[in-house]
Amino acid sequence: MPSRAQWRTIAPSLPLRWGTKAYDLMAAIPLVVWYGLTVIGQFGVLRGEIARVDLSRPDAMLWLTVLSKLAVLLFAVTVIGLLFARRPPTAGASGIAPRVAAILGTYLSVGLLMLPRPALPPALLAVSTSLILAGMAFALYALLSLGSSISMMAEARKLVTSGPYSIVRHPLYVAEEIAGLGVLIQFFSVWAVLIAVLQFCCQLYRMQCEENVLSGAFDDYQSYKARTFRMIPGIY
């Protein structure tokens, strides 16, 4: 199979060649469908939760649930909008491994929702829901900062160094792991832990692939990398 550089050389006139807006929109279709289904599902769940709200009898747990569902809904809607608005990539990782890692890192945590859900004490359920809310709210902030550079695969579009990206290089993944921890608590089991560990390992490899691509695409990436942490300020 030709490399991306070779493909751009031998097929410069094709409207759907890699690196064009048309190709990028085609590549985004599976994500648009996925997050579109998420919007539909979350909207139905959110409507049911709001119907349970009784202002005369405040329920903190119910409000946490409503806010977490709303954050997921807003995140999905924002992703869809940015996928249409994003700029085409200028570079990307080669080989199948980075793509597999990106897919598993994005979707593997969905497997947690298919596991049996044990009964949790109210305090632990509140902690879990709070983590999901915090993670999704931070993910929305990171996503808005990333803007038109959003990508599922390891690709270079524009180097973003503002907002949360001025502190850590992968704030969106940090946010997703925080929310994922909340989900793990709700579905805690040996299988759930194994899925979570595998998903996190895929994310670590995905981060490395992205950093390799960005290092080759942007001259100032090394200086940016030197002054930031990968995930946790002051630690990692």
C-alpha positions, 0 to 999 in steps of 0.5 A, a space after each residue: 500500500 502506498 504511503 501518504 506521501 506517495 499517494 499525494 504524488 500519484 493521485 494529486 487530482 483525486 477529490 477524495 485523496 488524503 489531506 483534502 477537506 472532502 476526504 476528511 469529511 468522509 473519514 469523519 462520518 463514523 464519528 458523526 454517526 456515533 456521536 449522533 446516536 449518543 445525542 439521541 440516546 442522551 436526549 431521551 435519558 435526560 428528558 426522563 431525568 428532568 421529568 423526575 425533578 421536583 423543585 419542592 423536594 430537592 434531590 442532590 443526587 438527581 441533579 448531579 445525574 441531570 448535569 452529568 447527562 447534560 454534559 455528555 449531551 453537550 460534549 457530543 453535540 460539540 464534537 459533531 460540530 467541530 468534526 464538520 468545521 475542522 481543518 484537514 490534516 497535514 500529517 498523520 501516523 502510518 501503520 495500523 497500530 496507531 489506528 487500532 489504538 485510537 479506536 480502542 482508546 475511544 470505544 473500549 470503555 463502552 464495554 463497561 456499560 455492557 457489564 452487570 451493574 452492582 448496587 452501590 451505596 448512595 455515597 459511592 454513587 454520588 462520588 461516581 456521578 460527580 466524577 462523570 460530571 467533572 470529567 465531561 465538563 472538563 472534556 467539553 472545556 478541552 474540546 472547545 480549546 482544541 477547536 478545529 484541530 480535533 482528531 480521533 487518529 494521530 494527525 497534525 492539524 494545528 498546534 494548540 498550546 492555549 487553555 488547558 493545553 498550556 499545562 498538559 499535552 493531553 487534557 481531553 484524554 485526562 478528562 475522559 479518564 476522569 469520567 471513565 473512572 466514574 463509570 468504572 466505579 458504577 460497574 466495578 468488577 474484575 472484567 471492568 478493571 481489565 477493560 479500563 486498564 486495556 483502554 488506558 494502555 491504548 490511550 498511552 500508546 495513542 498519546 505517544 503516536 500523536 506526539 511523534 506526529 506533532 514533533 515531525 509536523 511542528 518545529 516548535 513542538 519540542 519546546 512546547 513539550 519541554 514546558 508541559 506535562 503529558 497528563 498530570 501537572 508536576 508528576 507526569 
